[in-house]
Amino acid sequence: MADLKASFDKAVADSKKLPEKPDNATLLQLYALYKQSGGDVDGKRPGFTDMVGRAKWDAWNAIKGKDPKVAMKEYVELVESLK
């Protein structure tokens, strides 16, 4: 688990230094996997006036139930594929 956490932390840092900004769908996927690494989404879905918050919440909610370790692994793999 320690090496997964270290790889995840490195991927988080690397995600801020990507050669190109990913498209919105990929950014939402990164966001959802990052948030899922801490557990399932909670709270109410943002209102229709908060379109960005709503899209983020929907992306995170779409992977609800995914094991946090699996989410971390997928995040690392996605960041590596974007380098």
N, C-alpha and C positions, 0 to 999 in steps of 0.2 A: 504494500500500500504506500509506503514511503516513497518508492521510486515513481509510482503513478502520480502522487501528489507533486513531486519535483518536476516531472515531465509536464504536468498540467500547469504549474506555475510558470515554467519556461515558455510554454505555448501561449499563455496569457500575455507575457511580456513580448513575445515574438509577434503576436497579433497586432500590436501597436506599431510595429515596424515593417509591415508588409510592403513589398515593392509597389503594389497597386491596391487602391481601395476596392474591396469586393462589392459586388452588386447587392442590392437591398435584400434579396432573398437569402443570400449567403450570410449577410450581416445578421439577419433575423435568426438564422440557424445557429450561428455562433453565439448569439445572445441567449437563445433558448438552452443550448447545451451548457453554457456557462452557468446560467441560473439553476438548471436542473442538477448540476453537480452539488448544489446545496439542498436539494429536495424539491418536492412538488410545489407548484404554484398555489398560492393561497390569496385570500382577499377577493374583492369584487372586481369584475372586468371594468376597465375605464369606460367612461361615457363616450358617445359618438363624437364629441367635440375634441377629444384627445386621440387623434388618429394614430399618432406614433405610439403612444402608450398602449393603445388597444391592439395594434399590430404586434407589439412585443409580448403582451399578455397572451394573445392568441397563439403565437409561436411557442411560447413556454407551455401553455396549457395543452398544446397538441402532443407533447411528449410526456405528459403527466403519467407517472407510474414507472418511468424508465429508471433503472437502478442508477444512483449517482455515480458509481464507479464506471459504469458503461458510458454515461454522459461525458465523464472526464476523458475517457479513452477516445471517444468519437470526436471530442473537441480537439484533442492533440492531433489526431489524424487529419482533421479538416484544416487546421492551421498549417500542418506540414504540407498538405496538398496545395495550399495557396502561396507557398514560398517560391 
